[in-house]
């Protein structure tokens, strides 16, 4: 139980017992199954409608072995089953790059095999190297080095979709949209953003639900390992043991904190000061007040400076009570001053 002080009219202060959920996007335990089923239903029905409307022969998805592409794949498979389509109309593409780990690669390949979709593998190392040489890049592992990989992967998916009369299914989630943690004209674009209404903490929750209820023991083991894998764009080379060195939360901060900030900021319009205070109570045993103040400033800065990426996001289903769609809940100038 969190205890928050409140000042009375007579000048004295007294504690007010108030609980702040650490994961406000997630349901109470007794509602968890119905909540998860509803979320999957919204995503699947939204995708089914778009798939039928476009008359696409296939869905094209980049599969990395990470959380977001895994959820997109699970939704795609359930949607194909819902429509009575052959699962092989889903084309899953692995695109190993400089930072791809054996763990994520093997999980991606085996999961696609077990789900019975069409698999393709297109390594990008040579293409990226040639591209960087073409533009006179220094060869250093800078932002150009990283973003070139994301953009070439998107180019591959888009051209495959043209070739196969397909629909590119975007995998980025709502938390990444809020932080702008996506490459403009790279993983920021697609033909339908299936995870656009799902925060990162909820992505993990949905995959865990699917693992517990829908699949064989082998698939469940893979999904469980994906949940446990460090979150990473895998754009920087692995270490000598083939392990991931680029961890997203080291750079932008813990997603559980950012989802807490995002929920109270978007749903209630609370100030950063108030949200930070609430977070200090909710996470009192996990993060110091200094850490919370640091990460909420990171959230504020990234949220306002990265609006230009959200302003041209593709369509996607609204799953929970809020969204960052530029055509719906969140319309904000890309050059807004965060202090105004």
Residue, then its C-alpha position, 0 to 999 in steps of 0.5 A: x500500500x502506498x502512503x501519500x501525504x496530504x495537507x489539510x486545511x488546518x495546516x497539518x499533514x496526514x497520510x492518505x492511503x492510495x494505491x498506484x498500480x505499477x502497470x496501469x495498462x494491465x487488468x486485475x488478475x481476475x479480469x486477465x483472461x477476458x482482457x487478453x482475449x478482447x485485446x487479441x480479438x480487436x487486433x485480429x478483427x482489425x487486421x481481418x477487415x484490412x486484409x479483406x479490404x485490400x484484397x492482398x494475397x499475403x501478409x509480409x512481416x519482418x520477424x526478429x525474434x523480439x517481442x513486437x514482431x512476435x506479437x504481430x506474428x501471433x495476431x497474423x496467424x490468428x487472423x488467417x485462421x479466423x478468415x479461413x486462409x492458409x497460414x502460408x499466405x503469411x510471409x515471415x522474413x528474417x533479415x540477419x544484420x550486424x547485431x543479430x544474436x543466435x538467440x533471437x535468430x533461432x527463436x524467430x526461425x523455429x517459431x515460424x516453422x512451428x506456426x506453419x507460415x512461409x519463411x524467407x531469409x534475406x541477410x542485410x549485411x552486404x546491402x548495408x555495407x554497400x549502401x554506407x560505402x555509396x554515401x561515403x560513410x566513415x564506417x563508424x557505428x553511429x546513428x547512420x550505421x544503425x538507421x541504414x539497417x532499419x531502412x534497408x529492412x523496410x525496403x526489403x519488406x515493401x518490395x516483397x509486398x509489391x512482388x507478392x501482392x502483399x500487405x506489410x504488417x508493422x510491428x512497432x508498439x505504442x510505447x515506442x511511438x511515445x518515445x519515438x524509438x523508431x527509425x523514420x522511414x524505417x520501422x516507423x512505416x508499414x501498411x498497417x501497424x497492428x501493435x500501434x495500440x499496445x504498450x510494451x508492458x501489454x505486449x509482454x502480457x499478450x504473448x504470455x497469455x498466448x503461450x499459456x493458452x493457445x500453443x504446444x509446449x515447444x511454442x510456449x517454451x520459445x515464447x517464454x524465452x522471447x519474453x525473457x530476452x533483453x529488449x534490443x533493436x540489435x543494430x550494434x554487433x554482439x559481444x564475443x559470446x554472441x550476446x546482445x550488447x545494445x539494450x533499449x532500456x539502458x538508452x531510453x529507460x525502463x518501459x515499465x516506468x515509461x508506460x506508467x508516465x504515458x498512461x497518466x499523461x495521456x489519460x488524465x493530462x497530469x503534469x510531469x511533477x505529479x506523475x513523477x510523485x505518483x511513480x515514486x510511490x508506485x515504484x518506491x522499492x525499485x527506483x529512487x526519486x532521482x532515477x524517476x525524475x531523470x527518466x520522466x525528463x527523458x520521456x518528456x523530451x522524447x515525447x515532444x521532439x518525436x511527434x513528427x514520426x507519429x504525425x505520419x504513422x500508418x493506420x492501426x487498431x485502437x485497442x485500449x482507451x487511449x491511442x497516439x493516432x494522428x487521426x484520432x486521439x492525439x493530434x499535436x503539431x510536430x514542432x510544438x514547444x513542450x513548455x507551451 
